[in-house]
């Protein structure tokens, strides 16, 4: 994949950069969230030097968080560049080639005030991240996809562990109050994210 050359503002404190995977025909998205304590990087890929400079200027680097074991991407580069630690779900260790510094459990509070939400049934180590700031932000990995022009989707059958259990896990998310949702593969939803995700989960065929 070619390094991202653009850093986009999703909200006043949430930033995104992405690269297109030529073989899989899908965008890979990474995020930087500014918090009162510092900047948290989610599923990061190394962008172009110009974008790295923009990331450097966001504030004090705080942590790297992986939404699942398969999203290690360039997290080791970020760990070395910013001298910060990598966080992932406790079940990610066995599937992740990159060394994880801190393994976390469901419901833990991470640096920057992010809360972990384990999503059983999606992938072995899948977790969403939630922060109350900015009207509520929900950061998703592979739990849901939102490809441009196609709308919300579940993972394809060959990648999801237990579809019925995954849907049950996702329904926990609508108990949270959030206006913005991001996806590792797909466009962020800003403003009415909770409504759109709740509506999608009510559909008989997803």
Buried (B, 14 or more C-beta within 10 A) or exposed (E): BEBBEEBEEBBEBBBBBBBEEEEEEBBBBBBBBBBEEBBBBBBBBBBBEEBBEBBEEBBEBBBBBBBBBBBBBBBBBBBEBBEBBBBBBBBBEEBBEBEBBBBBEEEBEBBBBBBBBBBBBBBBBBBBBBBEBBBBBBBBBBBBBBBEEEEBBBBEEEEBEEBEBBBBBBEEBBEBEBBBBBBBBBBBBBEEBBEBBBEBBEEEEB
